């Protein structure tokens, strides 16, 4: 058995002691306070799918959230539809890895789409969007490695709408879902005073459908995207209005910034 240095010194003193030799000082052991301070702080538990939060648009722009959940039976603007591990994204456990953001920009919209139900056109016409969060740097250093996908709905461009306190899953598969959650406007698109609002708020125009534009990596330019859907939008609105000598419609094509995020469709509007 290998003896410690303290044990060896004690043995020497014992075998060579005399009445004048001082007793050896006992070895100090770490205090309970020192031991506890050296133990790593465990990360807080991960968020739970199904939890509800009352978030602002500004808070949703942050990479992490310290908001506490609220009862889903009370006013709230966000609901967690999925919680997963960062490693499952194939991007490692680091919240600062740039691959994490790119993977979440695909993974969370996919999770939210599956949660809401409905077809692609209905989802594009709705005011629902996906947002996501990862642990804070401190939580990540303590071992947290989760990601969280939430669904929110814009009431106005600068404010979220309150989400239903009852069941939200599959809401876009229900008849008339867009009467509540669709995209509407306070006036004709492009006109003074136009504001995009959720259709449950007062409005005078409504986005009836979306029209796809031929895909290309580079933005085709305003003239191209404007002309690509204008005639088709007029035809669609006329088909919905029935026989009439004159129709009002609005074709809202994607901007270059929207194109870069993957949007390859525009909105076809008509008076509500």
N, C-alpha and C positions, 0 to 999 in steps of 0.2 A: 504494500500500500504506500502511495506517495504521500508524505506529510507536507503540510503547508509550512510556509516560512514561520508563521507565528508558533506553530506546534514545535518546530525544531528549536527555536530560540528558548521556548519554555523548558524544553528538555535539558538544554545546556545549563540554564540557570539552576534547575533542580539538582543536577549532579554535581555542580560546583558551588553550591550555596554556602554561605557562612552567616553568622549572626549579624554581620555588618551589611550583607548584600540586600539591597531593596527588593521587595516583591515586584515581579513584572506587572505592568499595567495590563488590565484585561483588554482584549481586542474589541474595538467598537463595531457594533453591527448596525447596518442601515436602519434608520428609524422607519416606523410605519408610514410616516408622512413622506419620506424620501422615496420609499418603494411605490407608494400610490402615485406620486407625481411622475415617476418614470414610465408608468404604464400608458400605452397609447390610448387616446380618446376614441372610442368607437364612433363610427358615423351615425347620424340619425337614421331612423328607419326610412326606407324609400316611400314615395307617395303611393297611394292606392288607386287603382282603376275604379271609376265610378264616383270619385270624390268631386265636390263642387267648390268653386272659388268665385269671389267677387273681384274680378280684375279690371283694370283700366286699359285703354289702348297703349298708354305709355309703359305700363308694367309688362304688357305682353311683348314688348320689343326687347326686353332684357333676356340675357341668356339663361339666367337662373331666377328663381322666385322664392321669396321667403314668406309669401302669403299663407296664412292658415286656412285650411278648408272650412267651409260653412255648410250648414245643413242644406241639402238639395230641396228641402221643402220651404226654404226661404229664398229671397231674391239672390240671384247669382248670375254671372255672365260667362262662366267657363266650366266645362266638365271634362274630367280626365277620361279618355276612352281607352288608353293603353299605357302600360308601364313595362319597359323592357330593359335589358342589360346592354350597355354600350358594346361589349365584346361580340354580341350577336349581330351587330351591324358590320362586322369585319373591319372595324376601324380602331381596334385596340380599346383600352380603358381610359385613355386620356381625354379629358373634356376640352383640351386645347388643340387636339389633333384636327387640322382643317378638314379631314375626311369625315369627321363626325357631323359637322354642319351640312355637308353635301348629302350624306346618307339620310339624315333626319328630314331634309327638305323633300325627300322622296317617300321615306317610310311613314312619316306622320300623316301627310295628305292621304296616303293609301289606307291607313288605319281609319281615318275620319270618314273617308268615302264609304268604306265597308260598314261603319257604324251607322251612318245616316241613311243608307239605302238610296233607292231611286236610280234613274239612269244618268249618264254623263251630262246630258243637256239640262236636266232638272238640277243637278248639283251645281253646274256652272251658273245657272240662273239664280240660285239661292244666295243668301248673304252669309252663309256659313263658310268659315275658313279654318284651317288647321294652324295651331301654334305649338311650340315645343320648348321644353326646358331641360337643362342638365344640372348636376350638382354645382354648388359654388366651389371655388378653388380650395377653400378650407375643408369642405365636405369630401372633395375628391382626394385630398391629401390624407384624409382619415380612412379612405377606402371605399367611398361611395362611387358607384359606377353604373348608375341607372340613367334612363332617359324617360321623359314623360310627354305624351301626346295629348293635347287638349283640343276641344272644339269650342269656337266662339262664333257669334253672329254679329255683324256690323248693323247697328240701328241707323246710325249716320256715319259719315266718313270718319268722324273723330270720336265716336262713342260706340261701345258695344250695346246690343240689345239684351234685355233680360231673357234668359233661357226658360223654357217651360219647367215648372216644378214637378210635373208628372213625367211619364216615360218619354225619353228623347230618342232612344235607339230606333232606327227605322222610320223616322218621322218624314223623310222625303219620299218614302214609298206610298204614303197616304194620299188619297185624292184631295185636291185643293191645297196641298202643302204650300205651294208658291203664293197662294192668296195671303198667307201670313209671313212666309220666310223668303219670298221672292225679291227681286230687285226692281224698285220703282223709282220715280223721280218727281220732284216738286214742280217741274216744268219740262219743256222739251229739251232733250240733250243738246248742249251747246248754246242754249239760250241764256240770257241774263237771269240770275236767280235759280239756275238749275242746281239741285242737290240730290245726290243719290241717297235713297232711304230704303229701309226694309218696308215691304208692302203692308205691314200692319200699321204703319204710320200714314197720316194724310198724304195723298199724292194725286197727280193728274196724268202722269204717263207711267207706262209699264214696259219692261223688257219682256217681249213675248217668246223669243227663242234666241239661240245662238247659231251663228253660221261659221263653218270652218273655212279657213284659208289654206291654200296649197302650202305645204310645209317647205321651208328652206332654212338653212343655217343662218344666213344673213337676212336682216330685215329688208323686205322688198321695197320699202319706201312708201310714203304717205299716199302718193297718187295710185300706186298699185293696190294697196290694201283698201283704199277708199272705193275704187271701182270694182274690186273683186266681190263685194257683198251688197252694193247699193241696189242693183236691179233685183237680186234675189230677195232682199228684204222687202222691197216694194211689192213683189209678187206674193210673198208670204202674208203680209198684212192685208192685201186685197183678198186673198183666199179666206182669211179669217173674218173679214168684214162683210163678205157676201157682195151682192150687186150694189155698186155705188159709183157715182160719176167722178168722185174725187176722194182721195185718201191722204191722211197725214201719216208720216212714218219718219223714223230716224235710224240711220245706220251709224253705229259707233264702232269704229275699227280699232284694233289693238295698237298701242303706241310702241315705239321701239323698245322702251324699258320693259313693257309687258312681254314683248316678243322674246327678249333675252331671258325672261323667267320661264319661258315655255308656253305662253299663251298663244294659241294658233286659231283663235276664233274672235268674232266680234259680236256685239249685241244688236238685235233688231228691235226697235222701240215703236210703240204706237200709243195714242191717247188711251187713257184708262176708261 
